[in-house]
């Protein structure tokens, strides 16, 4: 019976061995959950002699072969060490499905499972916490001290040190999600190649505010017709502490910007000149996405969308208990409308 608290997670992974046949990683920070699960799977694979292989099984794989997870988890490999099966909780990977494997001890492979934020009474979490050869590891958002350690370690591996003021600024812009944090640190390392020390100017040049980046992911996905990705990113940003109404405001701001762009083009401006008129300037990575959205959304459809967004914002302010549901519905409707109007799609 093992329940690992979030501050104990890194040490737990470092000492992880074959005593644990199954490990669950759960929490609101999807990037941190994924990173720790991957590290644990690699650790378990390397713990045997000879080493085993890590087999990733996605929900899409189980659509084609519903029994594959159970078969792989109970099959002894002909060559090499024991397998490590790495999967994610879903409608096909549930406590009910995994319970026989853990309780009857029929696992021939190690099992690593990722999950979202689970309550203490959640059946999946309880299954792993109560099983004698399993563990459930909490993965919550990085705190200031954790972020400082991560920043220093990442920069040290790249041969960089950092000014105290720069470290304080950098930590203030990170932490919404471990995957976003890693991405920002990788950008910083690339930008400062050839230097030995990171300064405040370097942070200002390349590191965006993590919460703003997360908001941008939600908005761009919805306006591009990617409903699943929009809802996934929404879950991430809500878990990081942002409110649903903040998301609605970001969506409204983006569609106003898109409307200005579309109106300029309808009036005869080229895409190039219309983009140059936008303030703040469009980031070069966002530019092709914005261009594609401008071709997808007509002025009339944007006006309808802006009316819907304003109505959702008002309803969310009047009834805070429904703000998440209202935001989800808004993102789904916008994404569906965008997908229906993509070039080449049947009307």
Secondary structure, 3 states (H helix, E strand, C coil): CCEECHHHHHHHHHCCCCCCCEEEEECCCHHHHHHHHHHHHHHHHHHCCCCCCEEECCHHHHHHCCCHHHHHHCCCCCCCCCCEEEEECCCCCCHHHHHHHHHCCCCCCEEEEEECCCCCCCHHHHHHHHCCCEEEEECCCCCHHHHHHHHHHHHHHCCCEECHHHHHHHHHCCCCCHHHHHHHHHHHHHHCCCCCEECHHHHHHHCCCHHHHHHHHHHHHHHCCCHHHHHHHHHHHHHCCCCHHHHHHHHHHHHHHHHHHHHHHHCCCCHHHHHHHCCCCCCHHHHHHHHHHHHHCCHHHHHHHHHHHHHHHHHHHHCHHHHHHHHHHHHHHHHHHHHHCCCCCCC
